[in-house]
């Protein structure tokens, strides 16, 4: 049920996404469950893929495809995910069936509205920014050229970060101090000019 006392529908979620300025791809429906794939930019991490899954009787699941499958010692990675679960409220890390780390937020339909959804998405993006450098071993493409990673921050981060900053607590500034730690991108013009 929405706060207005009626069930949450796929149309409600689509309207909220539009009101939040988020372009949602095509909706998929199966057995009463609807899903959308969206992409959000953080202050540091660009193009964060998010899948929204609505079961109108239960919850809206916000599922960030956090990183490719983990190919290293699972013990170290699992310990890190568990530590983050302990330190970061309202979001949880897990590992998918194909060993990909995922970051999730579950929003019960009884309290779901546009601003609850917007806050959850802003929180997920802020966590991606906060943990960018700690996640480097998962996110850096294999064989990356030295200095090519981390990627350049997006020109314009998601407006959700500003809109819901007052609801994010410590996460409101996630990525701001980290930006100072990032190495400068190499000057490709200078690099190409060298013999």
C-alpha positions as CSV (number, residue, x, y, z in Angstrom):
1,X,0.0,0.0,0.0
2,X,1.2,3.5,-0.7
3,X,1.0,6.1,2.0
4,X,-2.3,7.1,0.3
5,X,-3.7,3.7,1.3
6,X,-3.8,2.1,-2.2
7,X,-1.5,-0.6,-3.6
8,X,1.8,0.5,-5.2
9,X,1.6,-0.1,-9.0
10,X,4.2,-0.2,-11.7
11,X,2.7,3.0,-13.0
12,X,3.4,4.7,-9.6
13,X,7.1,3.7,-9.8
14,X,7.3,4.9,-13.5
15,X,5.8,8.2,-12.5
16,X,8.1,8.6,-9.6
17,X,11.1,7.9,-11.8
18,X,10.0,10.5,-14.2
19,X,9.4,13.1,-11.4
20,X,12.9,12.3,-10.2
21,X,14.3,13.0,-13.6
22,X,15.5,9.4,-14.1
23,X,15.2,7.9,-17.5
24,X,13.9,4.4,-17.1
25,X,14.3,1.8,-19.8
26,X,11.6,-0.5,-20.9
27,X,9.6,-2.1,-18.1
28,X,9.6,-5.9,-17.9
29,X,6.7,-7.7,-16.3
30,X,6.5,-11.3,-15.2
31,X,4.1,-13.0,-12.8
32,X,2.9,-9.7,-11.3
33,X,6.4,-8.4,-10.7
34,X,7.8,-5.4,-12.7
35,X,11.4,-4.3,-13.2
36,X,13.2,-1.4,-14.8
37,X,16.9,-0.9,-15.6
38,X,18.3,2.5,-14.9
39,X,21.8,4.1,-14.9
40,X,22.9,6.7,-12.4
41,X,26.1,8.8,-12.0
42,X,27.8,9.4,-8.7
43,X,30.2,12.2,-7.9
44,X,33.1,9.8,-8.6
45,X,31.7,6.6,-10.1
46,X,30.0,7.1,-13.5
47,X,27.3,4.9,-15.0
48,X,26.1,2.9,-12.0
49,X,23.7,0.2,-13.3
50,X,20.6,-0.3,-11.1
51,X,17.7,-2.7,-11.5
52,X,14.4,-1.9,-9.7
53,X,12.2,-4.8,-9.0
54,X,8.6,-4.2,-7.7
55,X,6.5,-6.9,-6.1
56,X,3.4,-4.8,-5.3
57,X,2.5,-7.1,-2.4
58,X,5.9,-6.9,-0.7
59,X,8.6,-4.4,-1.6
60,X,10.6,-2.5,-4.2
61,X,14.1,-3.9,-4.5
62,X,16.9,-1.6,-5.7
63,X,19.7,-3.8,-6.9
64,X,23.1,-2.2,-7.9
65,X,25.3,-4.4,-10.2
66,X,28.2,-3.4,-8.0
67,X,31.1,-5.2,-9.7
68,X,31.9,-8.0,-12.1
69,X,32.2,-11.5,-10.6
70,X,34.9,-11.9,-7.9
71,X,37.9,-13.8,-9.2
72,X,40.1,-13.6,-6.2
73,X,40.3,-15.1,-2.7
74,X,36.6,-15.2,-1.6
75,X,37.5,-15.0,2.0
76,X,39.0,-11.5,1.8
77,X,36.2,-10.2,-0.4
78,X,33.5,-11.7,1.8
79,X,35.1,-10.2,4.9
80,X,35.1,-6.8,3.2
81,X,31.4,-7.1,2.2
82,X,30.4,-8.2,5.7
83,X,32.3,-5.3,7.2
84,X,30.5,-2.8,4.9
85,X,27.2,-4.4,5.8
86,X,28.0,-3.7,9.5
87,X,29.2,-0.1,8.9
88,X,26.6,1.1,6.3
89,X,22.9,1.3,7.4
90,X,19.9,0.9,5.1
91,X,21.9,-0.9,2.3
92,X,23.3,-4.4,2.1
93,X,25.9,-6.2,0.1
94,X,25.5,-9.7,-1.2
95,X,26.9,-12.0,-3.8
96,X,24.8,-13.1,-6.8
97,X,24.6,-16.6,-8.2
98,X,27.3,-15.7,-10.7
99,X,29.6,-14.4,-7.9
100,X,29.0,-10.7,-8.6
101,X,28.9,-8.4,-5.6
102,X,25.6,-6.6,-5.5
103,X,24.4,-3.7,-3.4
104,X,20.8,-3.6,-2.4
105,X,18.1,-1.6,-0.6
106,X,14.7,-3.1,0.1
107,X,11.8,-0.7,0.4
108,X,8.6,-2.0,1.9
109,X,5.5,-1.1,-0.1
110,X,3.8,0.2,3.1
111,X,6.1,3.2,3.2
112,X,7.0,3.6,-0.5
113,X,6.6,6.9,-2.3
114,X,8.7,9.0,-4.6
115,X,10.9,10.5,-1.9
116,X,11.5,7.1,-0.2
117,X,12.6,5.8,-3.6
118,X,14.7,8.9,-4.4
119,X,16.4,8.7,-1.0
120,X,17.3,5.0,-1.5
121,X,18.7,5.6,-4.9
122,X,20.8,8.6,-3.7
123,X,22.1,6.4,-0.8
124,X,23.1,3.6,-3.2
125,X,25.0,6.1,-5.4
126,X,26.7,7.7,-2.4
127,X,27.8,4.3,-1.2
128,X,29.3,3.5,-4.6
129,X,31.2,6.8,-4.4
130,X,32.3,6.2,-0.8
131,X,33.7,2.8,-1.6
132,X,35.2,3.5,-5.1
133,X,38.8,3.2,-4.1
134,X,38.2,0.3,-1.7
135,X,36.5,-1.6,-4.5
136,X,39.3,-0.9,-7.1
137,X,40.4,-4.6,-7.3
138,X,36.9,-5.6,-8.4
139,X,36.1,-2.5,-10.6
140,X,39.4,-1.9,-12.5
141,X,39.2,-3.7,-15.9
142,X,41.8,-6.4,-16.3
143,X,44.9,-5.2,-18.2
144,X,44.1,-1.5,-17.6
145,X,46.7,0.9,-18.6
146,X,48.5,2.5,-15.6
147,X,46.8,5.8,-14.8
148,X,43.6,4.9,-16.8
149,X,41.8,3.9,-13.6
150,X,39.8,5.1,-11.8
151,X,37.6,6.5,-14.5
152,X,37.0,10.2,-14.8
153,X,34.2,11.4,-12.6
154,X,31.0,12.2,-14.5
155,X,30.5,15.8,-15.6
156,X,27.2,16.0,-13.7
157,X,26.4,13.6,-10.9
158,X,22.8,12.5,-10.3
159,X,20.7,15.4,-8.9
160,X,19.4,12.9,-6.4
161,X,22.6,13.4,-4.3
162,X,21.7,17.1,-3.8
163,X,18.0,16.7,-3.6
164,X,18.2,14.2,-0.8
165,X,21.4,15.3,0.9
166,X,19.5,16.2,4.1
167,X,18.4,12.5,4.4
168,X,21.8,10.9,3.7
169,X,23.6,11.8,7.0
170,X,27.3,11.2,6.7
171,X,26.9,9.9,3.1
172,X,25.8,13.3,1.9
173,X,29.4,14.2,1.4
174,X,30.5,10.8,0.1
175,X,33.0,11.2,-2.7
176,X,33.8,14.8,-2.0
177,X,37.0,14.0,0.1
178,X,37.8,11.0,-2.0
179,X,38.0,13.1,-5.1
180,X,41.1,14.8,-3.6
181,X,42.8,11.4,-3.3
182,X,42.2,10.4,-7.0
183,X,45.3,10.6,-9.2
184,X,45.1,13.1,-11.9
185,X,44.2,11.6,-15.3
186,X,47.2,11.5,-17.6
187,X,47.4,14.2,-20.3
188,X,46.7,12.0,-23.4
189,X,47.9,14.7,-25.8
190,X,51.2,14.8,-24.0
191,X,51.4,11.0,-23.9
192,X,50.6,10.6,-27.6
193,X,53.3,13.2,-28.5
194,X,56.1,11.2,-26.9
195,X,58.1,8.9,-29.1
